Amino acid sequence: MRILHLTPGTGSFHCGSCLRDHALMMALRQRGHEVLMAPLYLPLVTEHDTEAEVQTPLMVGGVQLYLQERLPWLARLPAGLRRWLDHPALLRLAGRMASMTSARDLGRMTLGALMGPEGRQWPQWLAMLQWARDEIRPDVVSLSNGLLLGLCSTLRHEMKLPVVVSLQGEDAFVDGLPQPWRDQCWQAMRQQAAQASALVAASGWYAAQMQQRLELPSGAVRLVSNGLDLSAFGMARPDAAKPVIGYFARWIPGKGLTTMVEAYIALMQRGHFPTAQLKIGGSVTPAEDSYVAQLRAKLETAGLADRVQWHPNLSFEDKLAFFTDLSLFSVPATYGEAFGLYVIEAMAAAVPVVQPRHAAFPELIEATGGGLLCKPDDALDLALKWEQLLGNEPQRAGMALHGREAVLSRHSAQSMAAAMEAVLLEVREP
């Protein structure tokens, strides 16, 4: 089966959706399918050096779409000049600018994509779809997220190509848009969702969430649980005398980094584990510099600045090393996380997790037995759960083993690919 997967890139940092998409497509290739990934908006950033063999050229540039919504006359410029706007260097620069990736400024552009043929961006989208149909000639098209639903009608009804849409975190993005774009985007998504051949979600919680938000009938969103290639993750070997608590995600408030820092301060003030350290890793852009400086200042005021390690934008090999000395792991996200790939990465490294009791986390913790739940947005309760596990070595060791065994069997890239393969084969036109 020839599969074309369309996925937005970030241009400069790792994101969970990109990592999941890349792992899924590579696993589908290993299952014997011919797979190509087409980056949208900005270049893809993944953790492996296999992009060249699975990627098509970037056919829909974010800078050009962004400007077309604000400067409609741009479409009348010579094609050569407009192609300059899609130069990889310019796109990567745009990816480092908050305004190119922040929901706050992208309402008009998001709605334009969801409007499909009725939007200002449609000539560029249509050119890409025609190129895909004529040059790639896929048997089925896979869309990375629901913000691309505006493509479904043309793909399915005019080009006769079945299309499967993954739902993974769109609600947080759309809910962060200013009005009137927020309501208009939700309305457009509701109208377009019925045009997809199939909709899949990364967790049961998110499937139910999006089924309700998109006003779909029961069972309309299927579960294809997220996975990654976890084969490179070895078991952590923490030092019991010097506990290390880890965080690995984007350095933004929504991922709960503020709660993480406040919980660490609370843990140290309680004094039961005076040698504990905090280790922070993940993706960060210059747009987060001010926020990170505030957190550093808070730790400095608490006299703990020298007890915290900061590891920004690590390579895959360095990320593997990051987990090797962790005793515990948390990413206390403040919004409804659709899955949380960082959780299965920590569990794959045999590191117990403590996550908020909301969104997809209870489902994931219950299925794996790899950690505890705490009250959402409650730094003290998070610190108390850390204390519980740091003070109970048998419980912590049991969770480490249970979590690792569960994610290696249930959340591998191959298990995810097998579930997605069944959906793709079902919707494929005879």
PAMIKE-946755 format. One record per residue: x, y, z of N, C-alpha, C in turn. Coordinates in steps of 0.05 Angstrom, whole numbers, plus 32768, in hexadecimal, padded with zeros to 4 digits. Example, Ala and Ser with C-alpha at 12.3 -4.5 7.8 and 13.67 -1.06 7.14 Angstrom:
PAMIKE-946755
81087F8E809C80F67FA6809C81087FBE809C81017FD3808E81117FEB808F81028001809D
//
This chain:
PAMIKE-946755
80117FE88000800080008000801280198000800B802C7FEF801B80457FED800C805A7FFE801A80648012800E80768026801D80918024800D80A78022801880C28024800E80CE803E802180D7804E801A80E28068802281008068800F8111806D8013812E806F80168136808C802C814380938030814B80AF803D816680B08032817880C1803F819280C4805A818F80D3806E819F80CA8088819F80D7808A81B780E9809E81B780FB80A281CD810D80B981DF810480CB81D480F480E281E480E980FA81E580FB80F681E48116810D81E88127810D81D8814180F781CA814880F781BB816180E681A2815E80EB818F817180DC8176817180C1817A817C80AD816D81708092816D817C80888151817D8076814B818F806C81308192805F81258179804F8136816C8041812D815480548124813E80698134813A807D812D8126808B8113812C8092810F814680A080F7814D808E80DF814A807580E28152806180CC814E805D80C58131805A80DA8120805580D68104806D80C880F7808580D180FD809C80C580F1809F80A780FA809A80A28113809C8086811D80878075810F806F8080810C8059807080FF8060806A80E28069807E80D3806F807980B78086806680B3809B806980C480B1805680C180A9803A80C88097803680DC808E801C80E3807C801080CD806C802180C0805C801880A9806E800F80928084801D808E80978014807980A27FF9808080A87FF4809A80B37FDB80A2809E7FC4809E80857FCC809E80707FB8809A806B7FB4807C807B7FBF806B807A7FB9804F806B7FCE803E80637FE4804980547FF9803A8068800E802F8060801A801980708030800E8065804A8019807580588028806C806F8037807D80878030806F809E802D807C80B8802A807080CC803D808080DC8049807780F2805B807A810C804C8065811C804B80668136803E8065814B8054807B815A8059807A816F806D806981878064805B81938077804B81AB8072805481C28083805181DA8079805681F38088807481F8808C808181E6809B809E81E980A280AB81CE80A080C681CD809D80D481B3809B80CF81A280B480CF818880B080CC817580C680E6817480D680E3817080F080FA816C810280F5815281118105813E810B810281248118811C811D8126811C81068133813480FE8143814680EB8134814080E4811B815080D0810D815980DB80F2816C80CE80E6817780D680CD816B80C880B5815180C180B7814580B280A1813180C38091813180DE8096811D80EE808A811F80EE806B813780EE8060813B80F18044812D80DB8034812D80C3803F812280AC8030810480AA803280F780BA804380DA80B8804680CC80D3804180DB80E8803D80CF8102803A80CC810C801E80B6811A801880B381287FFF80BD8144800280C081547FED80C581707FF180AE817E7FFF80B48194800D809F81A4801A809081B38004807681AD8001806681B87FEC805381CF7FF5804F81D1800F803D81E68019804D81F4802F8058820C80298068821A803C8059822C804F8060822B80688051823A807C80548258807A806B82628072806F827F806F805C82898059805B827B8043804A8284802D802C828480358024826F80428008826D804B80028283805F8014828780718011829B8086800D82B6807B801D82BD8067801C82D7805B800382DA80487FFB82C5803B7FE482C680297FCB82CE80387FC982C580517FB182CC80617FB082E980677FC882F680697FC9831280717FCD832480587FD9831980437FDF8329802B7FD4831980137FBA831B800D7FAF830B7FF77FBC83107FDC7FC783287FD87FD4832E7FBF7FED831E7FBA7FF783107FCF800F83017FCC800C82EB7FB77FF482E17FB47FEF82CC7FA07FF582D57F837FF582F07F7F7FFA82FA7F64801882FE7F5E802982F97F71804682FB7F6D804F82E47F5B806582E87F4C807182D27F3C807682B97F4D807182A27F41807582897F4F809182867F5B80A5828F7F4C80C0828D7F5580C5829C7F6F80B982B47F7180BC82C47F8980AE82B77FA0809682AC7F9A8087829F7FB0809582867FBA80A382787FA880B282607FB080C982677FC280D3827F7FC080E982887FD280DF82887FEF80C6828D7FF380BB828D800E80BB8272801A80BE825D800A80BF8242801480DC8237801680F082488014810B823F8017810F82338033811C821C80348120820E804E812C82208064813F8230805D814C8241807181388255807D81278261806B81138274807580FE8265808680F6824D807E80E2823F808D80ED823780A88106822F80AA8111822880C48114824080D6811A825780CA811A827080DA80FE827680E480EA827280D380CE827780DC80C7826480F380D1824B80F280CB8238810780D58241812280EA8251812280F5825B813C80E68274814680D3827D813680C48295813E80AA828C814A80A382968161808B828D816F80728292815E807182A8814F805982AF81408053829C812A8067828B812380628278810D8057825D81188059825981328050823F813E803D824381558037825B815C80258261817380088263816A7FF6825781797FDA825881727FCF827481737FDB828681837FD182A181877FCE82B0816D7FE182AC815A7FE182BC81427FD882AE81297FD08295812C7FCC828581147FAE827E810F7F9C828C811B7F80828681187F77828880FB7F7E829D80EE7F7582A180D27F81828B80C07F9A828480C47FA7827080B37F9B825580B87F96824E80D27F8A823480D97F6E823180CC7F5E824680CE7F43824580C27F45824280A47F58825080987F5B824F807B7F61823380727F72822480807F77820880797F5F81F7807D7F4F81FB80927F3881EB80987F2181F180847F21820880777F0C820F80647F0F8200804A7F2781F580457F2B81E6802C7F2881F780147F1881EF80007F1581FE7FE77F0B821A7FEA7EFE822080017EF3823B80057F07824E80117F1F824580187F33825680257F46826280127F538278801A7F66828680097F7F827580037F85826280147F9D825280107F99823B7FFB7F8082377FF27F7A821F7FE37F8B821B7FCA7F92822F7FBB7FA3822A7FA37FBD821B7FAA7FC982227FC07FE282147FC87FDC81F87FD17FC781F57FE17FC081DA7FEA7FB881C87FD37FA981D37FC07FA081C37FA97FB881BB7F987FCB81CD7F947FE381C57F847FF181AE7F927FF381AF7FAC800081997FBA7FF1817F7FB77FD681807FBA7FC681687FB77FC8815C7F9B7FC7816D7F877FCA81647F6B7FE581577F667FFA81647F71801581587F6F8015813D7F7C8009813A7F94800981217FA27FFB810B7F927FE481137F877FD481007F787FE380F67F5F7FF081097F517FFC81027F37801880F77F3A802881017F4E804380F87F51804680E17F65803980E37F7B803B80CE7F90802880B77F8B801080BD7F817FFB80AA7F7B7FF780977F937FEF80A27FAA7FEC80917FC17FD280807FC07FD2806B7FCF7FBA805B7FD27FA880677FE87FB580747FFB7FA7808080127FB78098801C7FAA80AC80267FB780C380317FB280C480507FC780CA805E7FC580CC807C7FCB80E980837FBA80F580937FBE8111809C7FC5811180BA7FD9812080C17FE4811F80DC7FD1812980F17FC0813C80EB7FAE814781007F95815380F47F82815981057F68816380FD7F68817F80F17F7E818E80F47F8081A880E87F8381A780CA7F86818E80BF7F88818A80A27F6E817F80977F59817F80A67F408174809D7F35818180847F3D819A807E7F3381A880677F3C819B804D7F4F8189804E7F58817B80367F488162802F7F38815980427F2B813F80407F17813D80287F07815180257EF2815080117EFD814D7FF57F12815D7FEF7F1E815B7FD47F2C81417FD07F3B81387FE57F4A811F7FE37F3781087FDE7F2281077FEE7F1080F07FEE7EFD80F07FD67EF081067FD17EDA81077FBE7EE2810E7FA27EF681207F9F7EFF81287F847F1681177F7A7F2981127F8D7F4081027F857F3D80E47F8A7F2780DD7F977F2180C17F9D7F3780B37FAD7F4280C27FC07F5780B77FD27F4C80B57FEE7F4C809D7FFA7F44809B80167F5780AB80287F4D80B6803D7F5E80C7804E7F5780C0806C7F6C80BB807B7F6A80B580977F7780CD80A67F6880D780BA7F7180EF80C97F7780E780E67F9080EC80EE7F9780E8810B7F8F8100811B7F8480FC81327F7D811281447F918111815B7FA18126815F7FB5812581747FBC8141817D7FAB814C818F7FB18165819C7FA7817E818F7F94817C817C7F8A8194816F7F7A81A581827F6C819981967F5B81A981A77F6981BF81B67F8181B881C07F9181CD81CF7F9881E481BD7FA081DD81A47FA781F281917F8F8204818A7F7981F781827F628207817A7F56821781917F56820B81A97F4B821981C07F5D823181C87F76823181BF7F88824781C47F86825E81B07F76825A819B7F72826F81877F60828581927F65829E818A7F5382B481937F3982B281837F2482BD818E7F0B82BF81807F0D82D5816A7EFF82D281547EEB82BD814E7EF682A481427F1182A3813F7F1D828C81317F18827281407F188272815A7F14825A81697EFA824C81627EE4825A81647ECA824E815E7EC7824781417ED2825881307ED0825381137EE0823A810B7EF7823681187F07821E81127EF98205811B7EEE820681337EDF81EE813D7EC781E8812A7EB981FC81227EA381F881107EAC81EC80F57EC281F680EB7ECD81EB80D27ED681CE80D57EE281C880EC7EEA81AC80F17ED2819A80F37EBD81A380FF7EA5819281017E9A818D80E57E9A81A180D47E8F819D80B97EA1818B80A87EBB818C80AC7ECD817D809B7ED2816180A57ECD815B80BF7ED4814180CA7EC6812A80BC7EAE812F80B37E9E811A80A67EAA8112808B7EBC812380807EC8811D80667EDF810980677EEA8104807F7F0080F180827EF680D5807F7F0680C380737EFF80A780727F00809A808D7F1280A3809E7F14809980B97F2380AE80CA7F1C80AE80E47F2980BF80F87F3480AD810D7F4D80B281157F5A80A3812B7F6580B681407F6680AC81597F7080BC816E7F8580AC817E7F9680BA818C7FAD80AE81997FA680A181B47F8F80A881C07F87809C81D97F69809A81DA7F5E808981EB7F42808781EE7F3580A181F87F4480AE820B7F3A80C782157F3780DC81FF7F4B80DE81EE7F4A80F281D97F3680EB81C37F3380D181BE7F1E80C981AB7F0380D381B47EFD80CF81CE7EE380D881D97EE180F681D97EF7810381DF7EF8812081E07EF1812C81C57EFF812281B07EFB812D81957EE0812481897ED7810D81907EBD810481877EA7811881907EAA812181A97E97813581B47E9C815181A87EB5815981A67EBA8174819C7EB28177817E7EB58161816F7EAE816281527E928159814D7E83815381637E66814B81607E638133814D7E73811F81537E73810781427E6380F081507E5980DD81427E4B80C7814E7E5E80B5815E7E5380A5816F7E63809381807E738080816E7E8C807C81757E9D806A81667EA98076814D7EA4809081477EAF809C812F7ECD80A0812F7ED880A281477EF580A5814A7F01808C81557F13808081467F1F8066814E7F39806B815E7F408057816D7F598059817E7F70804C816F7F85805C816A7F9F805281627FB3805E81757FB8804F818A7FC8805981A07FE4806081977FEF807681A1800A807F81998020806B81A18035806C8191804C805C819780658069818C807C805F819380968068818980A88050818680BE8054817780D38040817680E38043819080DD803281A380E9803381BE8100802081C28109801481AC811D7FFF81AE8138800A81B9813E802381B68158802E81BE8158803681DC8141803681E98140803E8205814A80288217815F802D82268168801A823A815C802182558161801082698156801482838166802882938159803B829F8167804F82B08174804182C8818A804D82D18198804382E8819C805A82FB818880638309818A807A831B819B8074833481A68089833F81B58087835881A2808D836F819D80798380818A807C83968192809283A981AC809883AA81B580AD83BD81B180C983B181AE80CB839781AA80E5838A819380E38376817A80E4837F816380E1836E816280F88359815A80F1834181578104832B813B81038320812D811983208112811B83158113812882FB8108811C82E6810B812682CB80F1813182BE80F5814382AC80E0814F829B80EC8150827F80DC8146826B80E68148824F80CE814E823D80CB8167823680B68170822480BC818D821C80AA8199820D80AF81B5820680B081C7821F80C081DB821E80C381ED823580AE82038233809581FC8238807F820E8236806D820A824E805D821F8256804B821C826D80378205826A802D82018251801981ED824D802281D18254803C81CB8252804681B18259804B81AE8277804581C48286804781C282A3806381C782AE807481D482A0808F81D882AA808F81EA82C3807D81FD82C4807B820E82DC807481FC82F4806081EB82F1805881D98306806F81C7830E807F81BE82FB809581AD830080AA81BB831280B081D3830B80C481E2831B80B981E8833780A081EF8339809481F58354809281DC8365808D81C58358808C81AC836780A881A4837180BC81AA836180D881A4836B80DF81B6838280D881CF838180DD81E1839780CF81D783B080B681CE83AD80A781C483C480B481AB83CF80BD819983BE80CA818183C780E3818783D780F3819A83CD810C81A183DC810681AF83F680F181BF83F680EA81CD840F80E081BA842580D481A3841C80CB8190843080E38181843C80F9817E842E81128175843A81168158843D8104814784338107812A8436811B811D84238120812A840D8133812083F98145813783F08157813F84028167815883FD817B815583E68180813D83DD8194813A83C78186813883AB816C813A83AB815D813783918164814E837E816681478364816B815B83508155815B833B81538171832C813F81738317814E817582FC8145816682E98152816582CE813D816C82B98141818182AB812D818B82978138818A827B812B817B826A81338179824E811B817E823C812181818222810B8184820E8110819A81FB80FC81A081EB80FE81B481D680F881D081E0810881E381D7810481FF81DE810D821181C780FE822781C38105823A81AE810B825581BC8116826881AD811B828281B98102829081C480EB828881BA80D2829481C580CE828E81E280DA827881EC80D68270820880EC827B821A80FE828B8210811582948221810B82A2823A80F882B4823680EF82C4824D80E282B2826280D2829F825980C4828D826B80D8827C827B80EC8271826D81008261827A81108272828E8116828B82878125829C8299811582A082B380FB82A382B180EB82A682C980EC828D82DB80EC827582CF80EF825D82DF810A825B82EC811F826282DD813A826282E9813B82758300812F828C82FD812F82A0831381218295832C810B8287832780FB827B833E810D8266834C811C8257833E812D8243834A814582518358814E8266834D81648275835A815B828183748143828C837581388297838D8135828183A3812E8269839A812B825383AD8146824683B5815B825083A98176824583AF817B822A83A3816D8224838D816F820A8381817A820A836481838221835B818B8223833F81A1820F833781B3820A834A81C981F7834481C181DA834681A881D5834E819F81B98350818E81B18338818C81C38324817B81BE830D818C81BD82F4818981A982E4819781A682CA818481AD82B3818D81BC82A0817D81C48289818A81B9826F817B81A982608185819C8248817381A28230817781B88222816581BF820C816C81B181F2815781AB81E3815A81A281C7816F818C81C3816B817781D1817E816181D0817B815081B68190814481AD818F813081988182811781A3817B81048191816F80EB819B818280DC81AD819B80DA81A681AF80CC81B781B180DA81D281B180F481D381B3810281EC819980FF81FC818280FC81EF816980F781FD816A80DC820B817480C881FD817780AE8209818880B08223819E80BE822181AF80C2823881A180D1824F819080E38247818180F4825B817380E3826F816780CD8266815680BC8277816680A98289818080A68284818E809082918191809382AF819080AB82BA819480AE82D7817B80B882E5816480B782D7814B80C182E3814080AE82F7813680B8830E812880A88322810A80AA831D810080C1831480E480C6830F80E180D982F780C980DA82EC80C480EB82D580A880F782D780A6811082CF808C811E82CE808C813382B88075813582AA806F814C829A8052815482A1804F816682B58034816B82C08024817F82AE801E817682968010818782827FF78193828E7FF281AC82877FDB81BA82927FC281B882817FC681AF82677FAF81AD82557FA9818F82507F94818982417F8C816E823C7F9E816182287FB3815482317FC68147821F7FB9812F82117FBA812E81F77FAE811881E87FBB80FD81ED7FD580FD81F37FE380E581FA7FFA80EA820D801080F48202802880F98213803E80E5820D804B80E881F6806080D581EE807780D48202807C80EA820F809180EB8223808D80D78239807380D0823F806E80BD8254807880A1824C807280998233807B807E822B809A807D822780A68094822180C38095821F80CF8090823B80C4809E824F80CE809A826A80CA807D827480B38072826E80AD8057827780BF8043826880C58048824E80D78037823F80F28036824C80FA804C82598114804D826781128043828380FB8037828A80F6802C82A580F7804282BB80EB805982B480E9806F82C780CC807382CF80C4806F82E880A9807482F080A0809182EC8087809582E6807D80B082E0806880B882F4806580D282F7804F80DE8307804380F382F5802980EF82EE801C810082DB8001810A82E67FF7812082DC7FDD812B82E57FC6811882E07FB3811882F27F9B810782EE7F87811582DC7F8E811782C37F7B812282AF7F84811A82937F73811F82807F78811A82637F7F80FC825F7F9480F7824F7F9A80DB82487FAC80CE825D7FB680DC82717FC980D182847FBD80BA82957FA580BD82A07F9A80A682B07F98808D829F7F8F808F82867F8D807882747FA8806B82707FBD807B826C7FD7807182677FE4806482807FE1807182977FEC806782B07FDE804D82B77FC3804C82B57FB4803482BC7FBC801C82AA7FC0802182907FC7800C827E7FE3800182817FF58011828B80118009828D801A800282AA800D800F82BE8017800B82D98032801882DE8039802B82CE8053803682CF8056805082DF8042805782F08045806F82FF802D80768310802D808F831A80178099832B800B80B1831E7FF380B883287FE580D0831F7FE480E483367FE580FD832F7FE3811383437FCD8126833B7FC68138834D7FB2814C83477FBD815F83317FAC8166831D7FB5817883087FBC819383137FD1819F83087FD981BB830F7FDE81BF832D7FE781AA833A7FEB81AB8357800881A4835D801A81B88360803681B28364803C81A3837D802D81A983938032819B83AC802B817E83AA80148178839E800C815C839B8020814C8389802A81598375803F814D83648057814783758060815A83858077815683968072813F83AA805A813D83B58054812783C88054810C83BA804C810A83A1804D80F18393806A80EA838D807B80FD8387809780F8838480A380ED839E809C80F983B480A580F083CE809D80D383D3808480CC83CC807A80B183D1808B809D83C2809180A283A980A0808F839980BE808F83A180C980A683A780E580A783AE80E9809883C980D5809783D980D7808A83F380CE806D83F380C7806283DB80BE804783DA80CB803983C280E3802F83C680F3802383B180E4800B83A480D87FF883B380CA7FE283A680B37FEB839380A47FFF839C808E8009838B809A8016837280AF8026837580BB8033835E80C7801F834A80D4800A835580E07FF6834380CA7FE6833480B47FE08342809E7FD1833580927FE1831F808E7FFB83248082800C830F8095800E82F780AF801082FD80C3801282E780C17FFA82D480C07FE282E080BF7FCA82D080A47FC782C1808E7FCC82D080737FC982C380707FDD82AC80797FF682B18076800A829C808780038284809F7FFB828880B07FF4827180A57FDD8261809C7FC8826E80917FB1826080787FB9825080687FC9825C804E7FD0824F80527FE1823780637FF6823880668007822180767FFA820A80897FE8821180977FDA81FC80857FC881EC80707FBD81F9805E7FAB81EB80467FB981DF803C7FCE81ED80237FDA81E480277FF581D5803D800181D98041801C81CD805A801E81BC8061800881AF80778009819C806D801581828080801D8171807880278157806A8011814680737FF9814A80677FE3813A804A7FDD814380447FDF815D80297FDA816580177FF1815B8021800A815C801280208151800D801C8133802280148124802080108107800C7FFA8100800B7FE581107FF87FCF810A7FDB7FD9810D7FD67FE981217FBB7FF481257FB48007810E7FC7801981077FC1802B80F17FBF801D80D67FCF800880D27FCD7FF980B97FB17FEE80B57FA57FE480CB7F8A7FD980C87F767FEE80BF7F79800680C97F67801C80C07F6C802380A37F858026809C7F8C802E80817F828019806C7F867FFF80737F7C7FEB80617F5E7FEA805E7F517FF180747F337FF180737F28800780617F35801E80627F29803580537F34803680367F48802680307F54802780167F3F801F80017F3E802F7FEB7F2B802A7FD67F33800F7FC87F207FFE7FC17F267FE57FB37F327FEA7F97
//
